[in-house]
Amino acid sequence: MQHLTNVVNSEGIFIDQAMAVFHPGPHSYTGEDLAEISCHGNPLLVSAVMDVISSTKLARQAQRGEFTKRAYIEGKLSLAQAEAVDAVIRAKNPTGLEMARSLLLDDVPQQLTSFCQDVQKIITEIEASFLTDEDLSPQLFQIGISTVLEQVSAYLDHAREASSVYDGINVTIAGLPNAGKSSLFNAIVGYPRAIVHDEAGTTRDVIKEHVSIEGLNFIFHDTAGIKTTSIGPEKIGVAKTIELLGRSDLVLYIVDSCFGLQPEEIQWLRYGKKAIVVMNKIDLCPPPACDAQEFTTVPLSAKFHQGLEKLLEAMNNAFTQDLPRVFLQRHIKLLEIAQASLGTCLDAIENGLTPDVLTIDLDHAFKALQALSGTELSGDILDSIFSNFCIGK
C-alpha cells in the first residue's frame, strides 16, 4: 500500500512530499524487503531527499546494477535475464527492444544448454575410458566434437548478426568517385547532409547518420570515392573508406549505370559481411547487366529518389528479424571461446594426440558454454557484468 508522507530533515525542516511503498520479500524485485520512495523530480529535491536518507545511516546509494544483481543472487532472475534488463534499457530500435524482451522473458535458449550437455557427455565418455584397459582412439570422438563445433559455429554466426541488429547495422556507402554516393546518402537521410557536386572527390571525410527503417537502426557512412591514384587529403579519405568496408555489416556499393561495374571493383564488395550493388543514375542510362551475380542489385536514381523504396526493402530483407536471443557481447565472446576450444580439439585429433589431452580443451569449451547461463561464475566476473548497468537498476 502506498503512503503519502512528508519528508523532513533531522531538524524537522520540510523537504518534500513523497509516496512511500513497502515491498516485502520474497515477492519484491530483489527478493528482499524493499522500500520505494517517490518524490518530485526536481534534481534539487531528489538530492535533498537522498541527503535525508543518508543521514539516517540506515541506507546508502546503490552501486551500478546492484538491485538486479541482488535479484540474480536471490534466484529471482537468471544471469541472462538480469543482463536483459540492461539490454532493454539500452535498446535503440524496436527490433533490438523486442530481442531484449525475449531474453528477459525466456532466458537462454535450450539449444545452448544442449550444446553444454553434448560437450559434457563427450568428456564423460573420455574419462570413463581411463578406467578400462581398452586403448581408445581419439578418432572415436571426432564426429561428436565436429557436430557440436558446427552447431556452435552456426549459432555464433547468427548471434553476431543479432548483435549488429541490436546495436545498429553499420552501412558503408562506397564506390568510385562521382558515382552518386553522397546523393544516395542525402536521399536516405532525407535532407542535404553531404555536399553534392559534379566535380569528383568532393567527399574527403566520413559522414555518419543514424536512420531507422522498418524497426531496424542503420548507421550510414558516406565515404570518399575509392581511387587508387589519390593523393593528399583524398588519399586519407580513401584509406578511411577501405577501413570502414572491413568493419561493415552491409556495403552499399554505388555504380554509375553509364559505366557499369568494373571487374576491379568486385573486390570491394567482399570486404563487408553483406553487400548490395546500387546501379545509380538510371535517369541518364539504363542499368547494364551486373557481373557480380551473387550480390543483390538494385537500379536507382538517387537524384530523383526513383527506386529508393526498393533499396530500403532490400536492406531490410538482408537482415532477418527472426534472430536468436543471444546477442550480447559477453555471450558472443563465450561462444567464440567454445568454438576455438572445440577447433583445437579437432586439431589435436588430427595430430594424433591421446584422448586425455582432448579433455583440457573440451573442459574450456564446457565452462564457456556453462557460463552463458551464469553458473560457476566468480564474484569478480559478476561485478564486471553488473558494473555496466546504470545506477538504480
Secondary structure as GFF3:
##gff-version 3
##sequence-region A 1 393
A	DSSP	beta_strand	2	8	.	.	.	ID=ss1
A	DSSP	beta_strand	14	23	.	.	.	ID=ss2
A	DSSP	beta_strand	34	38	.	.	.	ID=ss3
A	DSSP	alpha_helix	43	55	.	.	.	ID=ss4
A	DSSP	alpha_helix	66	73	.	.	.	ID=ss5
A	DSSP	alpha_helix	79	90	.	.	.	ID=ss6
A	DSSP	alpha_helix	94	106	.	.	.	ID=ss7
A	DSSP	alpha_helix	110	129	.	.	.	ID=ss8
A	DSSP	three_ten_helix	138	141	.	.	.	ID=ss9
A	DSSP	alpha_helix	142	167	.	.	.	ID=ss10
A	DSSP	beta_strand	169	175	.	.	.	ID=ss11
A	DSSP	alpha_helix	181	189	.	.	.	ID=ss12
A	DSSP	beta_strand	207	213	.	.	.	ID=ss13
A	DSSP	beta_strand	216	222	.	.	.	ID=ss14
A	DSSP	alpha_helix	232	246	.	.	.	ID=ss15
A	DSSP	beta_strand	250	256	.	.	.	ID=ss16
A	DSSP	three_ten_helix	263	265	.	.	.	ID=ss17
A	DSSP	alpha_helix	266	269	.	.	.	ID=ss18
A	DSSP	beta_strand	275	280	.	.	.	ID=ss19
A	DSSP	beta_strand	296	299	.	.	.	ID=ss20
A	DSSP	alpha_helix	308	317	.	.	.	ID=ss21
A	DSSP	alpha_helix	329	350	.	.	.	ID=ss22
A	DSSP	alpha_helix	355	371	.	.	.	ID=ss23
A	DSSP	alpha_helix	379	386	.	.	.	ID=ss24
###
